[in-house]
Amino acid sequence: MANPLSLCVYCGARPGAHPAYLQAADDLGQAIGDKGWRLVYGAGDVGIMGAVAAAAAKAGAATLGIIPTHLVQREAKHGLGADRIVTETMHERKKVMFMNADAIAVLPGGAGSLDEFFEVLTWAQLGLHAKPIILVNVEGYWSPLMALIHNVVEQGFADPSVAEFITEVPDVAGLVAALS
């Protein structure tokens, strides 16, 4: 039997201002369980990140959380389980998350989520991987980001193909369809 898809989810350690963000996190966690996939995530139990993990675990999904030492007290308030790896640095965290994933999903988030997104996008652009990168544009949250990427291309700082590495979907159903 083939291994289940391992989906790395980048998202906020805060809940965000719109209830739809937490709803999308719950929906994604449920979908991961329903599809028999494994969640790879930042190991925090706060914000959208915690909501995805809680919903995935409740739906019976395997999870793998990766967290750097300096964030354990801030983001893993309920302790660390056997399904978590503690790294020394953020760079190591991102590497371990990426290495354990077959695909990347990006829910709403802040600077950390943007950092993770741009790193995997850059690696794809450089030909270092061909893993799907799916931007879940809940309530249009990522529309300004997509406008920026198109502007970067229009201004001659990236090849038009850079946008082709991103699959933009409006919701979790779109993400599931893109990976099925």
Stockholm file with secondary structure:
# STOCKHOLM 1.0

chainA/1-180         MANPLSLCVYCGARPGAHPAYLQAADDLGQAIGDKGWRLVYGAGDVGIMGAVAAAAAKAGAATLGIIPTHLVQREAKHGLGADRIVTETMHERKKVMFMNADAIAVLPGGAGSLDEFFEVLTWAQLGLHAKPIILVNVEGYWSPLMALIHNVVEQGFADPSVAEFITEVPDVAGLVAALS
#=GR chainA/1-180 SS CCCCCEEEEECCSSCCSSHHHHHHHHHHHHHHHHHTCEEEECCCCSHHHHHHHHHHHHTTCEEEEEEEGGGHHHHCTTCCCTTEEEESSHHHHHHHHHHTCSEEEECSCCHHHHHHHHHHHHHHHTTSCCCCEEEECGGGTTHHHHHHHHHHHHTTSSCGGGGGGEEEESSHHHHHHHHC
#=GC SS_cons         CCCCCEEEEECCSSCCSSHHHHHHHHHHHHHHHHHTCEEEECCCCSHHHHHHHHHHHHTTCEEEEEEEGGGHHHHCTTCCCTTEEEESSHHHHHHHHHHTCSEEEECSCCHHHHHHHHHHHHHHHTTSCCCCEEEECGGGTTHHHHHHHHHHHHTTSSCGGGGGGEEEESSHHHHHHHHC
//
